[in-house]
């Protein structure tokens, strides 16, 4: 990104890299993980129980990607059995603040979306999904 008198100017490479970040935060599980970590550090099993439908493998993949990108930290305490917990970083906290309105919007409008889908699916001119 280069700076100009009017502010930063985005390069084509910046736009491509921004898509990578959007792919991360726009996947099926990332925002749910971030939402649950907004309540404080959580262990893997706590996250697995809290996020309905996520497999152990997908949770592992999501947590690793978020750790790699600096969204969360993974802390291992050397006790028996080992105690591993995950916590949002300061950057992860800003993601939570940005995502929280979207998460609230989605839960607020679930019934309306279900009704709209049902209406759409019953129309005669609608091709099967």
C-alpha positions as CSV (number, residue, x, y, z in Angstrom):
1,X,0.0,0.0,0.0
2,X,1.4,3.4,-0.9
3,X,0.5,6.7,0.8
4,X,-0.8,9.7,-1.1
5,X,-2.1,13.1,-0.1
6,X,-5.6,11.7,0.1
7,X,-4.6,8.7,2.3
8,X,-3.3,5.3,1.6
9,X,-3.7,4.0,-2.0
10,X,-4.4,0.3,-2.4
11,X,-2.3,-1.7,-4.9
12,X,-3.6,-4.7,-6.8
13,X,-1.5,-6.9,-4.5
14,X,-3.2,-5.4,-1.4
15,X,-6.6,-6.2,-2.8
16,X,-5.6,-9.8,-3.5
17,X,-4.1,-10.2,0.0
18,X,-7.3,-8.7,1.5
19,X,-9.3,-11.4,-0.1
20,X,-7.1,-14.0,1.7
21,X,-8.1,-12.4,5.0
22,X,-11.8,-12.2,4.0
23,X,-11.6,-15.9,3.1
24,X,-10.4,-16.6,6.7
25,X,-12.9,-14.5,8.5
26,X,-15.7,-15.4,6.1
27,X,-15.5,-19.1,6.5
28,X,-18.1,-21.2,8.2
29,X,-16.4,-21.5,11.6
30,X,-14.1,-18.6,12.3
31,X,-16.6,-16.0,13.5
32,X,-18.2,-18.6,15.8
33,X,-14.8,-19.5,17.3
34,X,-14.0,-15.8,17.8
35,X,-17.5,-15.2,19.3
36,X,-16.9,-18.0,21.9
37,X,-13.4,-16.8,22.7
38,X,-14.8,-13.3,23.3
39,X,-15.9,-14.6,26.7
40,X,-12.3,-15.4,27.7
41,X,-9.8,-18.2,27.3
42,X,-11.4,-21.6,26.4
43,X,-10.1,-25.1,26.1
44,X,-10.5,-27.1,22.9
45,X,-13.2,-29.3,24.4
46,X,-15.2,-26.2,25.6
47,X,-15.1,-24.8,22.1
48,X,-16.1,-28.1,20.6
49,X,-19.1,-28.4,22.8
50,X,-20.1,-24.8,22.3
51,X,-20.0,-24.8,18.5
52,X,-22.8,-27.0,17.2
53,X,-21.8,-29.1,14.2
54,X,-18.1,-28.4,14.1
55,X,-15.9,-31.5,13.8
56,X,-12.8,-32.0,15.8
57,X,-10.7,-31.8,12.6
58,X,-12.4,-28.5,11.5
59,X,-12.0,-27.0,14.9
60,X,-8.3,-27.9,14.8
61,X,-7.8,-26.5,11.3
62,X,-9.7,-23.3,12.2
63,X,-7.7,-22.7,15.5
64,X,-4.4,-23.3,13.7
65,X,-5.3,-20.8,11.0
66,X,-6.4,-18.2,13.5
67,X,-3.2,-18.7,15.5
68,X,-1.1,-18.4,12.4
69,X,-2.7,-15.1,11.5
70,X,-2.3,-13.7,15.0
71,X,-6.0,-13.7,15.9
72,X,-5.6,-16.0,18.9
73,X,-2.9,-17.5,21.1
74,X,-2.5,-21.1,22.1
75,X,-1.1,-21.6,25.6
76,X,0.1,-25.1,26.8
77,X,0.5,-25.7,30.5
78,X,2.7,-28.6,31.2
79,X,0.6,-30.5,33.7
80,X,-0.8,-34.0,33.5
81,X,-2.8,-34.1,31.3
82,X,-1.5,-31.1,29.4
83,X,-3.8,-28.1,29.6
84,X,-4.2,-26.2,26.3
85,X,-6.2,-23.0,26.1
86,X,-7.0,-20.5,23.3
87,X,-7.5,-16.8,23.8
88,X,-8.0,-13.8,21.5
89,X,-5.0,-11.5,20.9
90,X,-5.5,-7.7,20.8
91,X,-6.0,-8.0,17.0
92,X,-8.5,-10.8,17.6
93,X,-10.4,-8.6,19.9
94,X,-10.7,-6.0,17.2
95,X,-12.0,-8.7,14.8
96,X,-14.6,-9.6,17.5
97,X,-15.7,-6.0,17.7
98,X,-16.0,-5.8,13.9
99,X,-17.9,-9.2,13.6
100,X,-20.2,-8.9,16.6
101,X,-22.8,-6.7,14.8
102,X,-22.9,-9.3,11.9
103,X,-23.3,-12.2,14.3
104,X,-26.1,-10.3,16.1
105,X,-27.8,-9.4,12.8
106,X,-27.7,-13.1,11.7
107,X,-29.3,-14.3,14.9
108,X,-31.9,-11.5,15.0
109,X,-33.0,-12.3,11.4
110,X,-33.0,-16.1,11.5
111,X,-36.9,-16.4,11.5
112,X,-37.2,-13.8,8.7
113,X,-34.6,-15.6,6.6
114,X,-36.3,-19.0,7.2
115,X,-39.7,-17.5,6.1
116,X,-38.1,-15.9,3.0
117,X,-36.5,-19.2,2.0
118,X,-39.7,-21.1,2.6
119,X,-41.6,-18.6,0.4
120,X,-39.0,-18.7,-2.3
121,X,-38.9,-22.5,-2.3
122,X,-42.7,-22.8,-2.7
123,X,-43.0,-20.5,-5.7
124,X,-43.9,-22.3,-8.9
125,X,-41.3,-20.5,-11.0
126,X,-38.4,-21.4,-8.6
127,X,-36.0,-24.0,-9.9
128,X,-35.1,-26.7,-7.3
129,X,-32.1,-25.9,-5.1
